[in-house]
Amino acid sequence: MTTWPAELPPRPLVDGFAETPAELAVRSPMEVGPAKVRRRATAGVTKLECRFRLTPTQRASLLAFWQTTLKGGVLRFDWTHPVTDAPISCRIIAPPAFTPIAGGVAWQAALSLEVLP
């Protein structure tokens, strides 16, 4: 299994980090009364929104990791959860978004990840 590259920051920035637990229930509206709710699955996909501050070299490394190693986001990789420190398996949902900061000597990378069960 592929792992998060050692040359990249191991944790995202606190600013911009968000975690959305998996939706495991389905709601069905009723004509009268409260909605009917049932469990859809026992395991689901948790979503993580992460931002990283990168050097130009790290930016190139992240792009190569996504494009080549992960085949454009098709393959999963092992990582450490930034809050719980638990080992997790992730996939990058969309291409990384890069924004120049500090006059172009640094970059902010935004990643949307899914944590797989």
Residue, then its C-alpha position, 0 to 999 in steps of 0.5 A: m500500500t502506498t503511504w503519504p510521502a515523507e517529504l510532505p508535511p505530516r499534518p494539515l494546517v488547523d485553519g481550513f481543516a474540516e471533518t464530516p463523518a459518514e452519513l449512515a442513515v436514510r430519511s424518508p418523508m411521510e405524508v403525515g408525521p415525522a420522517k421514517v429513518r433507517r440505517r443504510a450502512t454500518a460503515g461509510v466514508t468520512k470526508l476530510e478537507c485539508r490545507f497544507r503550506l508547501t515549498p515549491t519543491q513540496r508542491a511538485s512532490l504533491l502533484a507527482f504523488w497525486q498524478t503518478t503514484l495515485k493515478g490521478g486519485v484512483l488509488r488509495f494511500d495510508w496516512t495518520h489521522p491528523v486528530t486521532d493519530a490512528p492509521i487510516s486509508c484515504r483517497i484524494i477526491a479531486p485534484p489538489a488546488f494550489t494557491p501562491i502565498a508569501g509572494g510565490v515562495a510558498w504555496q497553499a494546497a487544498l485537498s479533499l480526502e475520503v477516509l475509507p472503511 
